[in-house]
Amino acid sequence: MRASFDTFTRDLRNCTLCAERFAATETAHAPRPIVWFQPTARILVAGQAPGMRVHQSGKPFDDRSGDRLRDWMGVDEATFYDTSRVAVVPMAFCFPGYDANGSDLPPPKICAETWRGDVLDHLPDVQLTLLVGGYAQKYHLGVAAKGGVTQTVANWRDLAPRTFPLPHPSWRNTGWLRKNPWFEAELLPVLRKHIKDALSD
């Protein structure tokens, strides 16, 4: 029998599976799962993992990447952070930490293996899913994401209107956006329309 939503999210917020892993990183931090969804959500934002700023604030995409993502979606902060309408479910719920070079570590696979299927079961009303970055695309699309992020995003028409693959909105990807002007010219207008439709139903 599936646990109640409140019981499930309480257990998720209290998860410490990666405590030893995080303690061994350069940041030596403790787990802090960022749980940001309600069963009524119509849009699922499937991302990678919280960064340090989100780890500290407890609010997903609370950074410049979030500003860009909300612009891509055509929504304001109030809409984006309304958990009854938008679910933010990364591949790992905790900040993975930095390596010795100060680079982000990948989301631990054990997080998705342990929690993701049950999380998605608790989101029965999702109409539109955004796959933000390679980790989410590989998980949700499997072999369909083998060509890498650029190829997967370029094939967005094969997945729309239920699913839209996106590059990570990090400002490090500004060069990618310049090299691929079709993303903003062709994909984003369609994405914004379907997001508006999903939120207005």
Beta strands, then each sheet from edge to edge (+ up, - down):
strand 1: 43-46
strand 2: 86-88
strand 3: 128-132
strand 4: 163-166
sheet 1: 2+ 1+ 3+ 4+
end
